Amino acid sequence: MMIDPASFLRALFDAAVAAASPDICVPPNLPELPRGRTIVVGAGKAAASMARAVEDNWAGPLGGLVVTRYGHSVPTRFVEVVEAGHPMPDAAGTLAAERIIGLVQGLTADDLVLALISGGGSALLSLPAPGIALTDKQAVNKALLKSGAPISEINCVRKHLSAIKGGRLALAAQPARMVSLIISDVPGDDPATIASGPTVPDATSLADARAILKKYGIVPPPAVAEHLDRPNSETPKPGDPRFAHVDNRVIATAKGSLEAAAAVARQAGITPILLGDAIEGEARAVAAAQARLAIAQMAPCVLISGGETSVTVRGTGRGGRNAEYLLALAIALDGHEGIHAIACYTDGIDGTEDNAGALLMPDSLARARGLGLDARAMLVDNDGYGFFSALGDLVVTGPTRTNVNDFRAILVMPKL
């Protein structure tokens, strides 16, 4: 069987991204036109491309505003696009969130709010709860991102410090009908967790948020601690009748993208083995487990997985969780013959770097040693980016303007 491993793995990643393109998933999920106005709002890395997909397929008048990450905008005709900070929230995101709240207020039951939600919306739609400064939220957000906490725990805290997330955007839009189109970037595809659920009631509690901060040894600023101790800071809960006008629709998921990649593998004559679309845990631990699985394979195959790993940052290197995963995988495989891999973030940006991820070859460690690189030391320093950059094996796509989380594929081609 003759295939070029790097090209094959890149084709799998491209298929995964294409399956989550707003051009594909938005049009069939659009609601009927309302009798009244249509207001489009939204937040996330896919928000601008989702807005354009709405514009291209909407038969009536519309307007509104969405906020996306810097560099992720696309031209639109009727819906304003604002760029803001991610993963660290900034003043541009706060101002955009304030304007979005203003746009959905004062509507009638004949009006429609079309909310376009995708991964990254938690940071981009940053409107601190009363009494909390943006700098307070930034401090807590930074500590959580470095702690290794899974996204579900991070977003629990974010919702309880927000005036717009955790269902509060939906409440602000009453009595208008709201349809929320959601591209999932979280394991399990829970709409309440995606972008911290601005249109979804919240089953977590203030006590949960306090416990998460305590679990990771995070001492919050005084204003945050006081807010989390006040019962009236609680988020609206499932069963709240005020959400009767809200229709939340998850329109793209990691599972769909993994299945699209698997189809490409089958077409190439390679057996795909799907390990799961909701894998969490420390990137290096996931890598070690998947290395053992790859080594155990006796026939040609490709192990495909998604989800969202985490990294407890202790070093000073340039990382990204997919680069960290691949560097740990390289160490675990130790040059094992016939195994290649790719790991990329489907939004095109691995963490805060300029790459989507990287490619791993059987000779990656040997080439690194030839350059005087110490793979284990670089892993300790969280410097996966530096490792693969030196080898020339980064995958650089630029922003894809969608986001269904991590994509990993390990190609096993054992000698028969």
GURO-607014 format. One record per residue (C-alpha): residue number from 1; residue in one letter; x, y, z. Coordinates in steps of 0.5 Angstrom, whole numbers. Layout:
<atoms>
<pos->NUM; code->A; c1->X; c2->Y; c3->Z>
...
</atoms>
This chain:
<atoms>
<pos->1; code->M; c1->0; c2->0; c3->0>
<pos->2; code->M; c1->3; c2->6; c3->-2>
<pos->3; code->I; c1->1; c2->13; c3->1>
<pos->4; code->D; c1->5; c2->19; c3->3>
<pos->5; code->P; c1->4; c2->19; c3->11>
<pos->6; code->A; c1->4; c2->27; c3->11>
<pos->7; code->S; c1->0; c2->28; c3->6>
<pos->8; code->F; c1->-5; c2->23; c3->8>
<pos->9; code->L; c1->-5; c2->26; c3->15>
<pos->10; code->R; c1->-6; c2->33; c3->13>
<pos->11; code->A; c1->-12; c2->30; c3->8>
<pos->12; code->L; c1->-15; c2->27; c3->14>
<pos->13; code->F; c1->-15; c2->34; c3->18>
<pos->14; code->D; c1->-17; c2->38; c3->12>
<pos->15; code->A; c1->-23; c2->33; c3->12>
<pos->16; code->A; c1->-25; c2->34; c3->19>
<pos->17; code->V; c1->-25; c2->42; c3->19>
<pos->18; code->A; c1->-29; c2->42; c3->12>
<pos->19; code->A; c1->-34; c2->38; c3->16>
<pos->20; code->A; c1->-35; c2->43; c3->21>
<pos->21; code->S; c1->-35; c2->49; c3->16>
<pos->22; code->P; c1->-41; c2->54; c3->17>
<pos->23; code->D; c1->-42; c2->54; c3->10>
<pos->24; code->I; c1->-44; c2->47; c3->11>
<pos->25; code->C; c1->-47; c2->46; c3->17>
<pos->26; code->V; c1->-51; c2->53; c3->18>
<pos->27; code->P; c1->-56; c2->53; c3->12>
<pos->28; code->P; c1->-60; c2->47; c3->14>
<pos->29; code->N; c1->-61; c2->49; c3->21>
<pos->30; code->L; c1->-64; c2->56; c3->20>
<pos->31; code->P; c1->-71; c2->57; c3->23>
<pos->32; code->E; c1->-77; c2->60; c3->19>
<pos->33; code->L; c1->-77; c2->68; c3->18>
<pos->34; code->P; c1->-81; c2->71; c3->23>
<pos->35; code->R; c1->-86; c2->76; c3->23>
<pos->36; code->G; c1->-82; c2->81; c3->26>
<pos->37; code->R; c1->-75; c2->83; c3->26>
<pos->38; code->T; c1->-69; c2->79; c3->26>
<pos->39; code->I; c1->-63; c2->80; c3->30>
<pos->40; code->V; c1->-57; c2->76; c3->29>
<pos->41; code->V; c1->-52; c2->76; c3->35>
<pos->42; code->G; c1->-46; c2->71; c3->37>
<pos->43; code->A; c1->-39; c2->70; c3->39>
<pos->44; code->G; c1->-34; c2->65; c3->38>
<pos->45; code->K; c1->-28; c2->63; c3->33>
<pos->46; code->A; c1->-33; c2->61; c3->28>
<pos->47; code->A; c1->-38; c2->67; c3->29>
<pos->48; code->A; c1->-36; c2->71; c3->23>
<pos->49; code->S; c1->-36; c2->66; c3->18>
<pos->50; code->M; c1->-43; c2->63; c3->21>
<pos->51; code->A; c1->-46; c2->70; c3->20>
<pos->52; code->R; c1->-44; c2->71; c3->13>
<pos->53; code->A; c1->-47; c2->64; c3->12>
<pos->54; code->V; c1->-53; c2->67; c3->15>
<pos->55; code->E; c1->-53; c2->73; c3->10>
<pos->56; code->D; c1->-52; c2->68; c3->4>
<pos->57; code->N; c1->-58; c2->64; c3->6>
<pos->58; code->W; c1->-63; c2->69; c3->9>
<pos->59; code->A; c1->-69; c2->71; c3->5>
<pos->60; code->G; c1->-71; c2->77; c3->9>
<pos->61; code->P; c1->-68; c2->83; c3->12>
<pos->62; code->L; c1->-63; c2->82; c3->18>
<pos->63; code->G; c1->-58; c2->86; c3->22>
<pos->64; code->G; c1->-54; c2->85; c3->29>
<pos->65; code->L; c1->-47; c2->84; c3->31>
<pos->66; code->V; c1->-42; c2->78; c3->33>
<pos->67; code->V; c1->-35; c2->78; c3->36>
<pos->68; code->T; c1->-30; c2->74; c3->34>
<pos->69; code->R; c1->-22; c2->73; c3->35>
<pos->70; code->Y; c1->-17; c2->78; c3->32>
<pos->71; code->G; c1->-15; c2->75; c3->25>
<pos->72; code->H; c1->-22; c2->71; c3->25>
<pos->73; code->S; c1->-26; c2->76; c3->21>
<pos->74; code->V; c1->-29; c2->75; c3->14>
<pos->75; code->P; c1->-33; c2->81; c3->10>
<pos->76; code->T; c1->-40; c2->81; c3->12>
<pos->77; code->R; c1->-46; c2->86; c3->9>
<pos->78; code->F; c1->-51; c2->86; c3->14>
<pos->79; code->V; c1->-48; c2->84; c3->21>
<pos->80; code->E; c1->-43; c2->88; c3->24>
<pos->81; code->V; c1->-36; c2->84; c3->26>
<pos->82; code->V; c1->-32; c2->86; c3->32>
<pos->83; code->E; c1->-26; c2->83; c3->34>
<pos->84; code->A; c1->-23; c2->82; c3->41>
<pos->85; code->G; c1->-18; c2->78; c3->45>
<pos->86; code->H; c1->-18; c2->70; c3->46>
<pos->87; code->P; c1->-16; c2->66; c3->50>
<pos->88; code->M; c1->-15; c2->73; c3->55>
<pos->89; code->P; c1->-21; c2->77; c3->55>
<pos->90; code->D; c1->-20; c2->84; c3->53>
<pos->91; code->A; c1->-24; c2->91; c3->53>
<pos->92; code->A; c1->-26; c2->90; c3->46>
<pos->93; code->G; c1->-30; c2->84; c3->48>
<pos->94; code->T; c1->-33; c2->87; c3->54>
<pos->95; code->L; c1->-36; c2->93; c3->50>
<pos->96; code->A; c1->-38; c2->88; c3->44>
<pos->97; code->A; c1->-42; c2->84; c3->50>
<pos->98; code->E; c1->-45; c2->90; c3->52>
<pos->99; code->R; c1->-47; c2->92; c3->45>
<pos->100; code->I; c1->-50; c2->85; c3->44>
<pos->101; code->I; c1->-54; c2->86; c3->51>
<pos->102; code->G; c1->-57; c2->92; c3->48>
<pos->103; code->L; c1->-59; c2->90; c3->41>
<pos->104; code->V; c1->-63; c2->84; c3->44>
<pos->105; code->Q; c1->-67; c2->88; c3->49>
<pos->106; code->G; c1->-74; c2->92; c3->48>
<pos->107; code->L; c1->-76; c2->86; c3->42>
<pos->108; code->T; c1->-83; c2->83; c3->42>
<pos->109; code->A; c1->-85; c2->76; c3->41>
<pos->110; code->D; c1->-86; c2->77; c3->34>
<pos->111; code->D; c1->-78; c2->78; c3->33>
<pos->112; code->L; c1->-73; c2->73; c3->32>
<pos->113; code->V; c1->-66; c2->73; c3->36>
<pos->114; code->L; c1->-61; c2->68; c3->32>
<pos->115; code->A; c1->-55; c2->67; c3->36>
<pos->116; code->L; c1->-49; c2->64; c3->33>
<pos->117; code->I; c1->-45; c2->61; c3->38>
<pos->118; code->S; c1->-38; c2->57; c3->38>
<pos->119; code->G; c1->-32; c2->55; c3->41>
<pos->120; code->G; c1->-28; c2->61; c3->44>
<pos->121; code->G; c1->-34; c2->65; c3->46>
<pos->122; code->S; c1->-33; c2->65; c3->53>
<pos->123; code->A; c1->-27; c2->69; c3->53>
<pos->124; code->L; c1->-30; c2->74; c3->47>
<pos->125; code->L; c1->-36; c2->75; c3->50>
<pos->126; code->S; c1->-33; c2->78; c3->57>
<pos->127; code->L; c1->-38; c2->82; c3->61>
<pos->128; code->P; c1->-36; c2->82; c3->68>
<pos->129; code->A; c1->-42; c2->81; c3->73>
<pos->130; code->P; c1->-43; c2->88; c3->77>
<pos->131; code->G; c1->-38; c2->89; c3->82>
<pos->132; code->I; c1->-33; c2->85; c3->78>
<pos->133; code->A; c1->-27; c2->89; c3->74>
<pos->134; code->L; c1->-25; c2->86; c3->67>
<pos->135; code->T; c1->-18; c2->86; c3->71>
<pos->136; code->D; c1->-21; c2->81; c3->76>
<pos->137; code->K; c1->-24; c2->76; c3->71>
<pos->138; code->Q; c1->-17; c2->77; c3->67>
<pos->139; code->A; c1->-13; c2->74; c3->73>
<pos->140; code->V; c1->-18; c2->69; c3->74>
<pos->141; code->N; c1->-18; c2->67; c3->67>
<pos->142; code->K; c1->-11; c2->66; c3->67>
<pos->143; code->A; c1->-10; c2->62; c3->73>
<pos->144; code->L; c1->-15; c2->57; c3->71>
<pos->145; code->L; c1->-12; c2->57; c3->64>
<pos->146; code->K; c1->-5; c2->55; c3->67>
<pos->147; code->S; c1->-8; c2->50; c3->72>
<pos->148; code->G; c1->-10; c2->44; c3->67>
<pos->149; code->A; c1->-17; c2->45; c3->69>
<pos->150; code->P; c1->-22; c2->42; c3->64>
<pos->151; code->I; c1->-26; c2->46; c3->60>
<pos->152; code->S; c1->-32; c2->44; c3->64>
<pos->153; code->E; c1->-29; c2->47; c3->70>
<pos->154; code->I; c1->-26; c2->53; c3->67>
<pos->155; code->N; c1->-33; c2->55; c3->64>
<pos->156; code->C; c1->-37; c2->54; c3->71>
<pos->157; code->V; c1->-33; c2->59; c3->74>
<pos->158; code->R; c1->-33; c2->64; c3->68>
<pos->159; code->K; c1->-41; c2->63; c3->68>
<pos->160; code->H; c1->-41; c2->65; c3->75>
<pos->161; code->L; c1->-37; c2->71; c3->74>
<pos->162; code->S; c1->-41; c2->74; c3->68>
<pos->163; code->A; c1->-47; c2->78; c3->66>
<pos->164; code->I; c1->-48; c2->75; c3->59>
<pos->165; code->K; c1->-46; c2->68; c3->60>
<pos->166; code->G; c1->-50; c2->62; c3->63>
<pos->167; code->G; c1->-56; c2->63; c3->60>
<pos->168; code->R; c1->-57; c2->71; c3->61>
<pos->169; code->L; c1->-56; c2->73; c3->54>
<pos->170; code->A; c1->-63; c2->69; c3->53>
<pos->171; code->L; c1->-66; c2->72; c3->59>
<pos->172; code->A; c1->-64; c2->79; c3->56>
<pos->173; code->A; c1->-68; c2->77; c3->49>
<pos->174; code->Q; c1->-75; c2->76; c3->52>
<pos->175; code->P; c1->-80; c2->76; c3->50>
<pos->176; code->A; c1->-77; c2->75; c3->43>
<pos->177; code->R; c1->-76; c2->68; c3->40>
<pos->178; code->M; c1->-69; c2->66; c3->40>
<pos->179; code->V; c1->-66; c2->60; c3->36>
<pos->180; code->S; c1->-58; c2->59; c3->38>
<pos->181; code->L; c1->-54; c2->55; c3->33>
<pos->182; code->I; c1->-48; c2->52; c3->36>
<pos->183; code->I; c1->-42; c2->49; c3->34>
<pos->184; code->S; c1->-39; c2->45; c3->39>
<pos->185; code->D; c1->-32; c2->45; c3->41>
<pos->186; code->V; c1->-33; c2->41; c3->48>
<pos->187; code->P; c1->-33; c2->34; c3->50>
<pos->188; code->G; c1->-40; c2->32; c3->50>
<pos->189; code->D; c1->-43; c2->37; c3->46>
<pos->190; code->D; c1->-47; c2->40; c3->52>
<pos->191; code->P; c1->-50; c2->47; c3->50>
<pos->192; code->A; c1->-49; c2->49; c3->57>
<pos->193; code->T; c1->-41; c2->49; c3->57>
<pos->194; code->I; c1->-40; c2->51; c3->49>
<pos->195; code->A; c1->-38; c2->58; c3->50>
<pos->196; code->S; c1->-41; c2->58; c3->57>
<pos->197; code->G; c1->-48; c2->57; c3->55>
<pos->198; code->P; c1->-50; c2->64; c3->54>
<pos->199; code->T; c1->-57; c2->62; c3->51>
<pos->200; code->V; c1->-57; c2->56; c3->56>
<pos->201; code->P; c1->-60; c2->55; c3->63>
<pos->202; code->D; c1->-54; c2->53; c3->68>
<pos->203; code->A; c1->-54; c2->47; c3->72>
<pos->204; code->T; c1->-48; c2->48; c3->76>
<pos->205; code->S; c1->-47; c2->53; c3->82>
<pos->206; code->L; c1->-44; c2->58; c3->86>
<pos->207; code->A; c1->-41; c2->53; c3->91>
<pos->208; code->D; c1->-39; c2->49; c3->85>
<pos->209; code->A; c1->-35; c2->55; c3->82>
<pos->210; code->R; c1->-32; c2->56; c3->89>
<pos->211; code->A; c1->-30; c2->49; c3->90>
<pos->212; code->I; c1->-26; c2->49; c3->83>
<pos->213; code->L; c1->-22; c2->55; c3->85>
<pos->214; code->K; c1->-20; c2->52; c3->91>
<pos->215; code->K; c1->-19; c2->45; c3->88>
<pos->216; code->Y; c1->-13; c2->49; c3->84>
<pos->217; code->G; c1->-11; c2->53; c3->89>
<pos->218; code->I; c1->-13; c2->59; c3->86>
<pos->219; code->V; c1->-14; c2->65; c3->91>
<pos->220; code->P; c1->-19; c2->70; c3->87>
<pos->221; code->P; c1->-19; c2->77; c3->88>
<pos->222; code->P; c1->-23; c2->80; c3->93>
<pos->223; code->A; c1->-29; c2->82; c3->89>
<pos->224; code->V; c1->-29; c2->76; c3->86>
<pos->225; code->A; c1->-29; c2->72; c3->92>
<pos->226; code->E; c1->-35; c2->77; c3->95>
<pos->227; code->H; c1->-39; c2->76; c3->88>
<pos->228; code->L; c1->-39; c2->68; c3->89>
<pos->229; code->D; c1->-41; c2->68; c3->96>
<pos->230; code->R; c1->-47; c2->72; c3->95>
<pos->231; code->P; c1->-53; c2->68; c3->93>
<pos->232; code->N; c1->-56; c2->73; c3->88>
<pos->233; code->S; c1->-50; c2->72; c3->84>
<pos->234; code->E; c1->-53; c2->65; c3->82>
<pos->235; code->T; c1->-54; c2->63; c3->75>
<pos->236; code->P; c1->-61; c2->61; c3->72>
<pos->237; code->K; c1->-63; c2->54; c3->73>
<pos->238; code->P; c1->-66; c2->48; c3->68>
<pos->239; code->G; c1->-73; c2->48; c3->68>
<pos->240; code->D; c1->-74; c2->56; c3->69>
<pos->241; code->P; c1->-80; c2->58; c3->65>
<pos->242; code->R; c1->-76; c2->64; c3->62>
<pos->243; code->F; c1->-73; c2->59; c3->57>
<pos->244; code->A; c1->-79; c2->57; c3->54>
<pos->245; code->H; c1->-78; c2->62; c3->48>
<pos->246; code->V; c1->-71; c2->59; c3->47>
<pos->247; code->D; c1->-69; c2->53; c3->42>
<pos->248; code->N; c1->-62; c2->51; c3->42>
<pos->249; code->R; c1->-59; c2->47; c3->36>
<pos->250; code->V; c1->-52; c2->44; c3->36>
<pos->251; code->I; c1->-50; c2->44; c3->29>
<pos->252; code->A; c1->-43; c2->41; c3->28>
<pos->253; code->T; c1->-39; c2->37; c3->33>
<pos->254; code->A; c1->-32; c2->33; c3->34>
<pos->255; code->K; c1->-36; c2->27; c3->32>
<pos->256; code->G; c1->-38; c2->29; c3->25>
<pos->257; code->S; c1->-31; c2->31; c3->24>
<pos->258; code->L; c1->-28; c2->25; c3->26>
<pos->259; code->E; c1->-33; c2->21; c3->22>
<pos->260; code->A; c1->-31; c2->25; c3->16>
<pos->261; code->A; c1->-24; c2->24; c3->17>
<pos->262; code->A; c1->-25; c2->16; c3->18>
<pos->263; code->A; c1->-29; c2->17; c3->11>
<pos->264; code->V; c1->-23; c2->19; c3->8>
<pos->265; code->A; c1->-18; c2->14; c3->11>
<pos->266; code->R; c1->-23; c2->8; c3->8>
<pos->267; code->Q; c1->-23; c2->11; c3->1>
<pos->268; code->A; c1->-15; c2->11; c3->2>
<pos->269; code->G; c1->-15; c2->4; c3->4>
<pos->270; code->I; c1->-13; c2->5; c3->11>
<pos->271; code->T; c1->-18; c2->2; c3->17>
<pos->272; code->P; c1->-20; c2->8; c3->21>
<pos->273; code->I; c1->-21; c2->6; c3->29>
<pos->274; code->L; c1->-24; c2->12; c3->32>
<pos->275; code->L; c1->-22; c2->12; c3->40>
<pos->276; code->G; c1->-27; c2->18; c3->42>
<pos->277; code->D; c1->-29; c2->25; c3->40>
<pos->278; code->A; c1->-29; c2->27; c3->48>
<pos->279; code->I; c1->-22; c2->25; c3->50>
<pos->280; code->E; c1->-20; c2->30; c3->56>
<pos->281; code->G; c1->-14; c2->29; c3->61>
<pos->282; code->E; c1->-7; c2->32; c3->61>
<pos->283; code->A; c1->-4; c2->32; c3->54>
<pos->284; code->R; c1->2; c2->28; c3->56>
<pos->285; code->A; c1->-2; c2->23; c3->59>
<pos->286; code->V; c1->-6; c2->22; c3->53>
<pos->287; code->A; c1->0; c2->21; c3->49>
<pos->288; code->A; c1->3; c2->16; c3->53>
<pos->289; code->A; c1->-4; c2->12; c3->53>
<pos->290; code->Q; c1->-5; c2->13; c3->45>
<pos->291; code->A; c1->3; c2->11; c3->44>
<pos->292; code->R; c1->1; c2->4; c3->47>
<pos->293; code->L; c1->-5; c2->3; c3->43>
<pos->294; code->A; c1->-1; c2->5; c3->37>
<pos->295; code->I; c1->5; c2->0; c3->38>
<pos->296; code->A; c1->0; c2->-6; c3->39>
<pos->297; code->Q; c1->-3; c2->-5; c3->33>
<pos->298; code->M; c1->-1; c2->-11; c3->28>
<pos->299; code->A; c1->-4; c2->-9; c3->22>
<pos->300; code->P; c1->-5; c2->-2; c3->18>
<pos->301; code->C; c1->-9; c2->3; c3->21>
<pos->302; code->V; c1->-10; c2->10; c3->23>
<pos->303; code->L; c1->-12; c2->12; c3->30>
<pos->304; code->I; c1->-17; c2->18; c3->30>
<pos->305; code->S; c1->-19; c2->22; c3->36>
<pos->306; code->G; c1->-22; c2->29; c3->39>
<pos->307; code->G; c1->-24; c2->32; c3->45>
<pos->308; code->E; c1->-20; c2->37; c3->49>
<pos->309; code->T; c1->-13; c2->36; c3->53>
<pos->310; code->S; c1->-10; c2->40; c3->58>
<pos->311; code->V; c1->-3; c2->43; c3->60>
<pos->312; code->T; c1->-1; c2->44; c3->67>
<pos->313; code->V; c1->4; c2->50; c3->65>
<pos->314; code->R; c1->10; c2->50; c3->69>
<pos->315; code->G; c1->16; c2->51; c3->64>
<pos->316; code->T; c1->17; c2->58; c3->60>
<pos->317; code->G; c1->17; c2->55; c3->53>
<pos->318; code->R; c1->12; c2->56; c3->47>
<pos->319; code->G; c1->7; c2->51; c3->47>
<pos->320; code->G; c1->0; c2->49; c3->45>
<pos->321; code->R; c1->-3; c2->43; c3->47>
<pos->322; code->N; c1->-3; c2->39; c3->41>
<pos->323; code->A; c1->5; c2->41; c3->40>
<pos->324; code->E; c1->5; c2->38; c3->47>
<pos->325; code->Y; c1->1; c2->32; c3->46>
<pos->326; code->L; c1->6; c2->30; c3->40>
<pos->327; code->L; c1->12; c2->32; c3->43>
<pos->328; code->A; c1->10; c2->27; c3->49>
<pos->329; code->L; c1->8; c2->22; c3->44>
<pos->330; code->A; c1->15; c2->22; c3->40>
<pos->331; code->I; c1->18; c2->21; c3->47>
<pos->332; code->A; c1->13; c2->15; c3->48>
<pos->333; code->L; c1->14; c2->12; c3->41>
<pos->334; code->D; c1->22; c2->13; c3->42>
<pos->335; code->G; c1->23; c2->13; c3->34>
<pos->336; code->H; c1->18; c2->7; c3->33>
<pos->337; code->E; c1->18; c2->5; c3->26>
<pos->338; code->G; c1->12; c2->6; c3->21>
<pos->339; code->I; c1->8; c2->11; c3->26>
<pos->340; code->H; c1->7; c2->18; c3->24>
<pos->341; code->A; c1->2; c2->22; c3->27>
<pos->342; code->I; c1->-2; c2->29; c3->27>
<pos->343; code->A; c1->-5; c2->33; c3->32>
<pos->344; code->C; c1->-8; c2->40; c3->31>
<pos->345; code->Y; c1->-13; c2->45; c3->33>
<pos->346; code->T; c1->-19; c2->45; c3->28>
<pos->347; code->D; c1->-19; c2->53; c3->29>
<pos->348; code->G; c1->-12; c2->53; c3->26>
<pos->349; code->I; c1->-9; c2->56; c3->32>
<pos->350; code->D; c1->-6; c2->52; c3->37>
<pos->351; code->G; c1->-6; c2->55; c3->44>
<pos->352; code->T; c1->-4; c2->62; c3->43>
<pos->353; code->E; c1->1; c2->60; c3->37>
<pos->354; code->D; c1->1; c2->61; c3->30>
<pos->355; code->N; c1->0; c2->54; c3->28>
<pos->356; code->A; c1->-5; c2->49; c3->28>
<pos->357; code->G; c1->-1; c2->44; c3->31>
<pos->358; code->A; c1->5; c2->39; c3->28>
<pos->359; code->L; c1->7; c2->33; c3->24>
<pos->360; code->L; c1->11; c2->27; c3->28>
<pos->361; code->M; c1->15; c2->22; c3->24>
<pos->362; code->P; c1->19; c2->16; c3->26>
<pos->363; code->D; c1->25; c2->20; c3->25>
<pos->364; code->S; c1->23; c2->26; c3->29>
<pos->365; code->L; c1->27; c2->24; c3->35>
<pos->366; code->A; c1->33; c2->23; c3->31>
<pos->367; code->R; c1->33; c2->29; c3->27>
<pos->368; code->A; c1->32; c2->33; c3->33>
<pos->369; code->R; c1->38; c2->30; c3->37>
<pos->370; code->G; c1->42; c2->32; c3->30>
<pos->371; code->L; c1->40; c2->39; c3->32>
<pos->372; code->G; c1->42; c2->38; c3->39>
<pos->373; code->L; c1->35; c2->38; c3->42>
<pos->374; code->D; c1->33; c2->35; c3->48>
<pos->375; code->A; c1->26; c2->33; c3->47>
<pos->376; code->R; c1->25; c2->31; c3->55>
<pos->377; code->A; c1->28; c2->38; c3->57>
<pos->378; code->M; c1->23; c2->41; c3->52>
<pos->379; code->L; c1->17; c2->37; c3->54>
<pos->380; code->V; c1->19; c2->39; c3->62>
<pos->381; code->D; c1->19; c2->47; c3->59>
<pos->382; code->N; c1->13; c2->46; c3->55>
<pos->383; code->D; c1->16; c2->48; c3->49>
<pos->384; code->G; c1->13; c2->43; c3->44>
<pos->385; code->Y; c1->12; c2->49; c3->39>
<pos->386; code->G; c1->20; c2->50; c3->39>
<pos->387; code->F; c1->21; c2->43; c3->38>
<pos->388; code->F; c1->17; c2->42; c3->32>
<pos->389; code->S; c1->19; c2->49; c3->29>
<pos->390; code->A; c1->26; c2->47; c3->29>
<pos->391; code->L; c1->24; c2->41; c3->25>
<pos->392; code->G; c1->20; c2->44; c3->20>
<pos->393; code->D; c1->14; c2->40; c3->22>
<pos->394; code->L; c1->9; c2->45; c3->24>
<pos->395; code->V; c1->2; c2->45; c3->21>
<pos->396; code->V; c1->0; c2->52; c3->19>
<pos->397; code->T; c1->-7; c2->54; c3->16>
<pos->398; code->G; c1->-8; c2->60; c3->19>
<pos->399; code->P; c1->-15; c2->61; c3->22>
<pos->400; code->T; c1->-20; c2->56; c3->19>
<pos->401; code->R; c1->-26; c2->60; c3->22>
<pos->402; code->T; c1->-29; c2->54; c3->25>
<pos->403; code->N; c1->-28; c2->50; c3->32>
<pos->404; code->V; c1->-29; c2->43; c3->34>
<pos->405; code->N; c1->-23; c2->42; c3->38>
<pos->406; code->D; c1->-17; c2->38; c3->38>
<pos->407; code->F; c1->-16; c2->33; c3->32>
<pos->408; code->R; c1->-11; c2->27; c3->33>
<pos->409; code->A; c1->-9; c2->22; c3->28>
<pos->410; code->I; c1->-4; c2->16; c3->29>
<pos->411; code->L; c1->-2; c2->13; c3->22>
<pos->412; code->V; c1->1; c2->6; c3->24>
<pos->413; code->M; c1->4; c2->2; c3->18>
<pos->414; code->P; c1->7; c2->-4; c3->21>
<pos->415; code->K; c1->12; c2->-8; c3->17>
<pos->416; code->L; c1->9; c2->-14; c3->15>
</atoms>
